């Protein structure tokens, strides 16, 4: 049934990314007034968000940011030199992730959109932190999507799907069986509704 899949593929299918509705609800509760009360997420002024990696995954987080910056939406994810100057801080899970969203949760953002205090924490599971892989880059892209104000979307080929990415999807210029090198069309359209469009999506490289 599963054919011959790599360990990465099996992990993508087996582990949910904030998969359960109660987990998605928890993310909204953590977000406070920015995402509470069923209101629309607040966008970041000018689509500019600074980030800092304290998880040991800087290359993966940078790769995820570049993919959003090339997506065609008018967003600008830029690294901060100091943690205290960052809007978003990536941290390796120290137990908070498990307490907040369960043992099988890959990552969690403290906010959907810009919170009232302008500071977001993203917890990465310990198994994800470290050098870039297809999976941790994809997870970082997903969490950046939440930071930008995107909620979960239906469709297995969406970056913002609550489940792990379906490796049978293929995007233009990509082979089936690989993770997307940029957010999917629907994800970019959702971001563009908040921030506008900057340019056509740029080729992956």
WONORCOR-V953177 format. One record per residue. RES is the residue in one small letter. SS is DSSP state (2 for helix, 1 for strand, 0 for the rest). PHI is phi in radians with two decimals (* if undefined). PSI is psi as a letter, one per 30 degrees, with the letter a starting at -180 (NA if undefined). Layout:
BEGIN
RES;SS;PHI;PSI / RES;SS;PHI;PSI
END
This chain:
BEGIN
x;0;*;e / x;0;-1.50;f / x;0;1.00;a / x;0;-1.70;j / x;0;-2.02;k / x;0;-1.22;l / x;2;-1.03;e / x;2;-1.04;e / x;2;-1.10;e / x;2;-1.12;e / x;2;-1.12;e / x;2;-1.09;e / x;2;-1.45;f / x;2;-1.49;e / x;0;-1.73;k / x;0;-1.37;l / x;0;-1.87;j / x;0;0.92;h / x;0;-1.27;e / x;0;-1.45;k / x;2;-0.95;e / x;2;-1.12;e / x;2;-1.24;e / x;2;-1.08;e / x;2;-1.11;e / x;2;-1.06;e / x;2;-1.05;e / x;2;-1.22;e / x;2;-1.11;e / x;2;-1.09;e / x;2;-1.19;f / x;2;1.23;b / x;2;-1.17;f / x;2;-1.13;e / x;0;-2.17;g / x;2;-1.42;l / x;2;1.23;g / x;2;1.31;g / x;0;-1.32;l / x;0;-1.26;k / x;0;-1.06;k / x;0;-1.48;k / x;0;-1.33;l / x;0;-1.54;k / x;2;-0.94;k / x;2;1.20;g / x;2;1.21;g / x;1;-1.71;k / x;1;-2.36;k / x;1;-1.71;k / x;1;-2.42;l / x;1;-2.45;k / x;1;-1.76;j / x;0;-2.01;g / x;0;-1.76;f / x;0;1.47;g / x;0;-2.11;h / x;2;-0.96;e / x;2;-1.13;e / x;2;-1.19;e / x;2;-1.16;e / x;2;-1.06;e / x;2;-1.10;e / x;2;-1.12;e / x;2;-1.10;e / x;2;-1.04;e / x;2;-1.12;e / x;2;-1.18;e / x;2;-1.14;f / x;0;-1.67;g / x;0;-1.24;f / x;0;1.90;f / x;1;-1.33;l / x;0;-1.44;i / x;0;-2.18;k / x;1;-2.39;j / x;1;-1.66;j / x;1;-2.22;k / x;1;-1.26;k / x;0;-1.71;k / x;0;-1.28;e / x;0;-2.15;k / x;2;-1.00;e / x;2;-1.16;f / x;2;-1.63;f / x;0;-1.55;k / x;0;-1.31;e / x;1;-2.20;k / x;1;-2.14;k / x;1;-1.54;k / x;1;-2.27;l / x;1;-1.36;k / x;0;-1.03;k / x;0;-2.01;g / x;0;1.99;f / x;2;-1.10;e / x;2;-1.06;e / x;2;-1.10;e / x;2;-1.18;e / x;2;-1.46;e / x;2;-2.49;g / x;0;1.72;l / x;0;-1.20;f / x;0;-1.71;g / x;0;-1.36;k / x;0;-1.45;e / x;1;-2.87;l / x;1;-2.68;k / x;1;-1.77;k / x;0;-1.33;f / x;0;-2.65;k / x;0;-1.89;j / x;0;1.48;a / x;0;-1.40;k / x;0;-1.33;l / x;0;-1.09;e / x;0;-1.61;f / x;0;1.29;g / x;0;-2.20;k / x;1;-2.18;k / x;1;-1.95;k / x;1;-2.07;k / x;1;-1.63;k / x;1;-1.85;k / x;0;-1.03;k / x;0;-1.05;e / x;0;-1.25;f / x;0;-1.71;f / x;0;-1.14;k / x;0;2.21;a / x;0;-1.09;l / x;0;-1.13;k / x;0;-2.35;l / x;2;-1.00;e / x;2;-1.26;e / x;2;-1.26;f / x;2;-1.16;e / x;2;-1.09;e / x;2;-1.11;e / x;2;-1.11;e / x;2;-1.06;e / x;2;-1.04;e / x;2;-1.20;e / x;2;-1.04;e / x;2;-1.03;e / x;2;-1.10;e / x;2;-1.00;e / x;2;-1.25;f / x;0;2.02;g / x;0;-1.57;k / x;0;-1.60;l / x;0;-1.15;k / x;0;-2.17;l / x;0;-1.37;l / x;0;1.80;j / x;0;-1.20;f / x;0;-1.63;g / x;0;-1.46;k / x;0;-1.00;e / x;0;-1.61;g / x;0;-1.11;k / x;0;-1.25;f / x;0;-1.65;l / x;0;-1.04;k / x;0;-1.05;k / x;0;-1.40;j / x;0;-1.36;g / x;0;-1.59;f / x;0;-1.32;l / x;0;-2.43;k / x;0;-2.01;l / x;0;-0.90;k / x;0;1.44;g / x;0;-2.17;l / x;0;-1.59;k / x;0;-1.06;k / x;0;1.61;g / x;0;-2.09;l / x;0;-1.30;l / x;0;-1.17;k / x;0;-1.53;f / x;0;-2.71;l / x;0;-1.02;k / x;0;-1.23;l / x;2;-0.95;e / x;2;-1.14;e / x;2;-1.16;e / x;2;-1.14;e / x;2;-1.08;e / x;2;-1.13;e / x;2;-1.17;e / x;2;-1.16;f / x;2;-1.15;f / x;2;-1.56;e / x;2;-2.16;f / x;0;1.46;l / x;1;-1.85;k / x;0;-1.67;e / x;0;-2.99;l / x;0;-1.07;l / x;0;-1.00;k / x;0;-1.58;k / x;0;-1.05;k / x;0;-1.30;k / x;0;-2.74;NA
END
